[in-house]
Amino acid sequence: MSGLTLFAEYNLAVGALAAGCLVYLLFRAEPRIRENRRFGSIVAGLSLFVIGGPVVDVVSPRAVHWIHGLAAAFVVLGLYSPVRNDVHERHSTTLLLTDPTAVRRPAEWMVPMDDDVLELLDDSGLVVTPAVVALNIDRSREEVNRRLGRLEEHGLVERVARGKYRITDRGDRYLGGTLRFDDP
């Protein structure tokens, strides 16, 4: 790499190594996580930081802080929804701190909406009705009611009173990635 300082060469090498790690993460992550738009925003931000930062530092060192700021904005938007004023703690923890092979594995009977229902029940810690769940995950009450029934059949939620549900310990274990559906 002629014409570059030792520091610039080091920066580019570290950026290339980090880019390789990100590519590995993309290919090893569960398909459901890869398809999540929050995951895409986080990966875009990290990629911009580790690849764009060193490249811009070589081309135009004065702009590197702008690239890092933009990268940070992508990561923050992946972890926080300003529209809902909601921090995506479960998603960010799963995406950033968990080994991609240890991410929860849904049962064959489950649909993606089931995770949304369980996460809402877990995050709120409340006993809620299907209408409240439907409003918060932007689904119809009928859909949510059907899924709550199915989740109850498998012990992930429990009916506290007529039309009122809460998450069970088994549901918590599923969200934490420690439940395998062959477990009792």
C-alpha positions as CSV (number, residue, x, y, z in Angstrom):
1,M,0.0,0.0,0.0
2,S,2.4,2.6,-1.2
3,G,1.8,6.3,-0.3
4,L,-0.1,5.5,2.9
5,T,1.0,6.0,6.4
6,L,1.5,3.0,8.7
7,F,-1.6,4.2,10.7
8,A,-3.7,4.3,7.5
9,E,-2.6,0.8,6.5
10,Y,-3.4,-0.5,9.9
11,N,-6.8,1.2,9.8
12,L,-7.6,-0.4,6.4
13,A,-6.4,-3.8,7.6
14,V,-8.6,-3.6,10.7
15,G,-11.5,-2.4,8.6
16,A,-11.1,-5.4,6.3
17,L,-10.9,-7.8,9.2
18,A,-14.1,-6.3,10.7
19,A,-15.8,-6.5,7.3
20,G,-15.0,-10.2,7.2
21,C,-16.5,-10.6,10.7
22,L,-19.7,-8.8,9.6
23,V,-20.0,-11.0,6.5
24,Y,-19.6,-14.1,8.8
25,L,-22.4,-12.7,11.1
26,L,-24.7,-12.1,8.1
27,F,-24.3,-15.7,6.9
28,R,-24.5,-17.3,10.3
29,A,-27.5,-15.3,11.6
30,E,-30.9,-16.9,11.6
31,P,-33.0,-16.1,8.5
32,R,-35.7,-14.5,10.6
33,I,-33.1,-12.1,12.2
34,R,-31.5,-11.3,8.8
35,E,-34.9,-10.3,7.4
36,N,-35.6,-7.9,10.3
37,R,-35.2,-4.3,9.2
38,R,-33.6,-3.4,12.5
39,F,-30.9,-5.9,11.9
40,G,-30.3,-4.4,8.5
41,S,-29.9,-0.9,10.0
42,I,-27.5,-2.2,12.6
43,V,-25.4,-4.1,10.1
44,A,-25.4,-1.1,7.7
45,G,-24.2,1.2,10.5
46,L,-21.5,-1.2,11.6
47,S,-20.4,-1.8,8.0
48,L,-20.2,2.0,7.4
49,F,-18.1,2.4,10.5
50,V,-15.6,-0.4,10.0
51,I,-15.3,-0.2,6.2
52,G,-16.3,3.4,5.3
53,G,-14.4,5.0,8.2
54,P,-10.9,3.7,7.2
55,V,-11.5,4.3,3.4
56,V,-12.7,7.9,4.0
57,D,-9.9,8.4,6.4
58,V,-7.5,7.7,3.5
59,V,-9.4,9.7,0.9
60,S,-10.6,12.6,2.9
61,P,-9.6,12.6,6.6
62,R,-11.7,15.6,7.5
63,A,-14.9,13.7,6.6
64,V,-14.3,10.6,8.7
65,H,-16.2,12.1,11.7
66,W,-19.3,12.6,9.4
67,I,-19.1,8.9,8.3
68,H,-18.8,7.7,11.9
69,G,-21.7,9.9,12.9
70,L,-23.9,8.6,10.1
71,A,-22.9,5.0,11.0
72,A,-23.8,5.7,14.7
73,A,-27.2,7.0,13.5
74,F,-27.9,3.7,11.6
75,V,-27.0,1.7,14.7
76,V,-29.1,3.8,17.0
77,L,-32.1,3.6,14.6
78,G,-31.7,-0.2,14.6
79,L,-31.9,-0.2,18.4
80,Y,-34.4,2.5,19.0
81,S,-37.6,3.5,17.3
82,P,-38.2,7.3,17.6
83,V,-41.7,6.9,16.2
84,R,-42.8,4.5,19.0
85,N,-40.3,5.9,21.5
86,D,-39.3,2.3,22.1
87,V,-35.9,0.8,22.8
88,H,-35.6,-2.6,21.1
89,E,-33.8,-4.2,24.1
90,R,-34.6,-7.8,23.3
91,H,-33.7,-7.4,19.6
92,S,-30.5,-5.5,20.3
93,T,-29.4,-8.0,23.0
94,T,-30.1,-10.9,20.6
95,L,-28.4,-9.3,17.7
96,L,-25.3,-7.9,19.4
97,L,-24.6,-10.2,22.3
98,T,-25.8,-13.6,21.5
99,D,-24.0,-16.2,19.4
100,P,-26.0,-16.4,16.1
101,T,-26.3,-20.2,16.5
102,A,-27.9,-19.9,19.9
103,V,-30.8,-17.7,18.8
104,R,-34.3,-19.0,19.8
105,R,-35.7,-21.6,17.5
106,P,-39.5,-21.5,16.9
107,A,-41.5,-24.7,16.8
108,E,-42.9,-25.8,13.4
109,W,-46.4,-24.7,14.3
110,M,-45.3,-21.1,15.1
111,V,-45.6,-18.1,12.9
112,P,-43.5,-14.9,13.1
113,M,-46.4,-13.0,14.7
114,D,-46.1,-15.4,17.8
115,D,-42.7,-13.8,18.7
116,D,-44.3,-10.3,18.5
117,V,-47.1,-11.4,20.8
118,L,-44.8,-13.0,23.3
119,E,-42.4,-10.1,23.3
120,L,-45.2,-7.6,23.9
121,L,-46.5,-9.7,26.8
122,D,-43.0,-10.1,28.2
123,D,-42.0,-6.4,27.8
124,S,-45.2,-5.1,29.3
125,G,-45.4,-7.6,32.2
126,L,-49.1,-7.1,32.2
127,V,-52.2,-9.2,31.8
128,V,-53.7,-8.1,28.5
129,T,-56.6,-8.8,26.1
130,P,-56.2,-9.8,22.5
131,A,-57.5,-6.3,21.5
132,V,-54.6,-4.6,23.4
133,V,-52.1,-7.0,21.9
134,A,-53.5,-6.4,18.4
135,L,-53.4,-2.7,18.7
136,N,-49.8,-2.7,19.8
137,I,-48.4,-5.1,17.2
138,D,-50.6,-3.8,14.4
139,R,-52.6,-7.0,13.7
140,S,-56.3,-7.8,13.8
141,R,-57.9,-8.9,17.1
142,E,-59.1,-12.1,15.4
143,E,-55.5,-13.1,14.3
144,V,-54.1,-12.3,17.8
145,N,-56.9,-14.3,19.4
146,R,-56.2,-17.3,17.3
147,R,-52.5,-17.1,18.0
148,L,-53.0,-16.6,21.7
149,G,-55.1,-19.8,21.7
150,R,-52.3,-21.7,20.0
151,L,-49.7,-20.3,22.3
152,E,-51.8,-21.3,25.3
153,E,-52.1,-24.8,23.9
154,H,-48.3,-25.1,24.0
155,G,-47.9,-23.5,27.4
156,L,-46.2,-20.2,26.3
157,V,-49.1,-18.0,27.6
158,E,-51.8,-18.6,30.1
159,R,-55.4,-17.4,30.3
160,V,-55.8,-15.5,33.6
161,A,-59.5,-14.7,33.1
162,R,-61.8,-14.9,30.2
163,G,-60.0,-13.1,27.3
164,K,-57.0,-12.0,29.4
165,Y,-53.6,-13.5,28.9
166,R,-50.0,-13.3,30.3
167,I,-46.7,-14.9,29.4
168,T,-45.6,-18.0,31.3
169,D,-42.2,-19.1,32.5
170,R,-42.1,-21.4,29.5
171,G,-42.8,-18.4,27.2
172,D,-40.0,-16.5,29.0
173,R,-37.6,-19.4,28.4
174,Y,-38.5,-19.5,24.7
175,L,-37.8,-15.7,24.4
176,G,-34.5,-16.2,26.2
177,G,-33.5,-18.9,23.7
178,T,-33.3,-21.6,26.4
179,L,-36.4,-23.6,25.5
180,R,-36.3,-26.3,22.9
181,F,-39.8,-27.6,22.0
182,D,-38.9,-31.2,22.8
183,D,-38.5,-30.0,26.4
184,P,-41.4,-30.6,28.7
